[in-house]
Amino acid sequence: DMKIERIVQGSLESNCYIIYHSEGGECFIIDPGYNAAKIIKDIEKKNLKPKGILLTHMHYDHVGAVPGIKARFDIPTYMHAQDVQEYKGHIDRLLYGGEELDLEGEIIKIIRTPGHSHGSICIMCEESKACFTGDTIFDIDLGRTDLNCGSQSEMEDSIRNVISKWDNSITIYPGHDVSATMKQVRKYNTEYLAIMQGAGDGN
């Protein structure tokens, strides 16, 4: 089974996740926003071998620790092409959505979900029933779309055409706050429900 370590960091309490299957094995680092030293220490304590840094979007509280981690590990960073132009750092692998990465036999799928930013992605691990959603969708609300590079209409499309198709058994691990199953999202997430209820009115 996939193990998910969540490290909450910084004034915005962003979630960085380290995902792996066993100590001594490979891992991916998702959204390292702050405090590279702590992330590195956690990885080395478990003797993990990082394969890459997956960035759900380019906002600082999700990418701030990238240079420090790359200084320690020679690994590629991944980000959607549409966020790269806003991001000042160096990205090694451009994502467009639909890519599949391998973590010791488990397929990790990159899903394009613009809205919070034009290049926002979710990282789906179907076998482990886990999806890392960045600032697209949280347990009880959605990511804001009023920042630069955000779009309410793109967010509505991502919810209706992508996220609403996810099974109830999928657990979302967002960029802030706690995880939730899609079943809980469908019950408690008022902004998600508002979009889904408005899905038939032509707006």
C-alpha positions in Angstrom: 0.0 0.0 0.0 1.1 3.5 -0.7 2.3 5.5 2.4 1.5 9.2 2.5 3.5 11.5 4.7 1.9 14.9 5.1 4.2 17.8 6.3 2.3 21.0 7.2 4.4 24.0 6.7 4.6 27.8 6.7 2.2 30.6 7.6 -0.3 29.4 5.0 -0.1 25.8 6.4 0.5 24.2 3.1 0.6 20.5 2.8 3.7 18.9 1.4 3.3 15.1 0.7 6.0 12.4 0.4 4.5 9.3 -1.2 6.2 5.9 -1.2 5.5 2.2 -0.7 8.2 1.1 1.7 11.2 2.5 3.6 14.3 2.3 1.5 12.2 2.5 -1.7 11.4 5.3 -4.2 9.3 8.3 -3.4 7.8 11.4 -5.0 7.7 14.8 -3.3 4.5 16.7 -3.9 4.3 20.5 -3.4 7.3 21.3 -1.1 6.4 24.8 -0.1 8.7 25.6 2.8 11.6 24.2 4.9 13.6 22.0 2.5 15.7 20.8 5.4 12.8 19.1 7.2 11.6 17.4 4.0 15.2 16.2 3.2 15.6 14.9 6.8 12.3 13.0 6.6 13.4 11.4 3.3 16.8 10.5 4.5 15.5 9.1 7.8 13.4 6.6 5.8 16.2 6.0 3.4 13.9 6.9 0.5 15.2 7.5 -3.1 13.3 10.5 -4.5 12.3 10.2 -8.2 11.0 13.7 -8.7 9.1 16.8 -7.4 5.5 17.0 -8.5 4.0 20.5 -8.4 0.3 20.9 -8.5 0.6 24.6 -9.4 3.1 27.5 -9.2 2.1 29.5 -6.1 4.9 30.2 -3.8 3.5 28.3 -0.8 3.7 25.1 -2.8 7.1 25.5 -4.5 9.2 27.5 -2.1 11.4 24.6 -1.0 12.2 23.3 -4.5 15.6 24.9 -4.8 16.8 23.5 -1.5 15.6 20.0 -2.3 17.1 20.0 -5.7 20.4 21.1 -4.2 20.4 17.9 -2.2 18.9 15.5 -4.7 19.5 15.4 -8.4 15.8 14.9 -9.4 13.5 16.5 -11.9 10.7 18.9 -11.2 7.4 18.5 -12.9 4.8 21.3 -13.5 2.0 22.0 -16.0 3.2 24.0 -19.0 0.7 26.7 -18.4 2.0 27.5 -15.0 5.7 27.4 -16.0 5.6 30.8 -17.6 4.5 32.4 -14.3 7.0 30.4 -12.2 10.5 31.9 -11.9 12.3 28.6 -11.1 13.5 25.9 -13.4 11.2 23.1 -14.4 12.7 20.0 -15.9 9.5 18.2 -17.2 6.5 20.0 -18.6 3.2 18.4 -18.0 0.1 18.7 -20.2 -2.2 16.3 -18.5 -2.6 12.6 -19.2 1.0 11.7 -18.3 1.6 8.5 -16.3 4.5 8.2 -13.9 5.6 5.0 -12.1 6.2 4.6 -8.4 7.5 1.1 -7.9 4.8 -0.4 -10.1 1.9 1.9 -9.2 0.8 4.2 -12.0 0.5 7.9 -11.0 -1.6 9.9 -13.4 -1.4 13.6 -14.1 -4.9 15.1 -14.5 -5.3 18.7 -15.8 -7.7 20.7 -13.6 -7.4 24.4 -14.3 -9.3 26.9 -12.2 -7.2 27.9 -9.2 -4.4 28.5 -11.8 -4.5 27.9 -15.6 -1.9 25.1 -15.1 -3.3 23.4 -11.9 -3.1 19.6 -11.9 -4.3 16.8 -9.7 -2.2 13.7 -9.1 -4.2 10.5 -9.2 -3.0 7.2 -7.6 -6.0 5.0 -8.5 -4.6 1.8 -7.1 -4.2 3.5 -3.7 -7.5 5.4 -4.1 -5.7 8.7 -3.4 -5.6 11.9 -5.3 -3.5 15.0 -4.5 -5.6 17.9 -5.5 -3.4 21.0 -4.7 -5.6 24.0 -4.4 -8.3 22.8 -6.8 -10.6 21.1 -4.3 -10.5 20.8 -0.5 -12.6 18.9 2.0 -15.4 21.5 2.3 -14.7 24.1 -0.4 -12.8 24.9 -3.6 -9.6 26.8 -4.4 -10.0 30.5 -5.0 -10.2 31.7 -8.6 -9.7 35.4 -8.0 -5.9 35.4 -7.9 -3.8 36.0 -11.0 -4.0 33.1 -13.3 -7.3 31.8 -11.8 -10.5 31.3 -13.7 -14.0 30.6 -12.2 -15.2 29.2 -15.6 -12.2 26.9 -15.8 -12.8 25.7 -12.2 -16.5 24.9 -13.0 -15.4 22.9 -16.1 -12.8 21.0 -14.0 -15.4 20.2 -11.4 -18.1 19.1 -13.9 -16.0 17.3 -16.4 -13.2 15.8 -14.3 -13.6 15.7 -10.6 -17.3 14.8 -10.6 -16.4 11.6 -12.3 -14.2 10.4 -9.5 -15.4 7.5 -7.4 -16.7 8.0 -3.9 -13.9 5.8 -2.6 -11.1 8.2 -3.7 -9.6 10.2 -0.9 -8.5 13.7 -1.8 -5.3 15.1 -0.2 -5.5 18.8 -0.8 -2.8 21.6 -0.7 -4.2 22.9 2.6 -6.4 21.4 5.4 -7.3 17.8 5.8 -8.0 14.9 3.5 -11.6 13.8 2.7 -13.2 11.0 0.6 -15.2 12.0 -2.5 -18.2 10.7 -0.6 -17.6 13.4 2.0 -17.0 16.0 -0.6 -20.4 15.2 -2.2 -22.0 15.6 1.2 -20.2 18.6 2.7 -18.5 20.6 0.0 -20.9 23.5 -0.6 -19.0 25.1 -3.4 -18.7 21.8 -5.3 -22.4 21.1 -4.8 -23.3 24.6 -6.0 -21.5 24.0 -9.3 -23.0 20.5 -9.7 -26.5 21.8 -8.9 -26.0 24.6 -11.4 -24.7 22.1 -14.0 -28.1 22.0 -15.8 -28.9 25.7 -16.0 -26.7 26.5 -19.0 -24.4 28.9 -17.1 
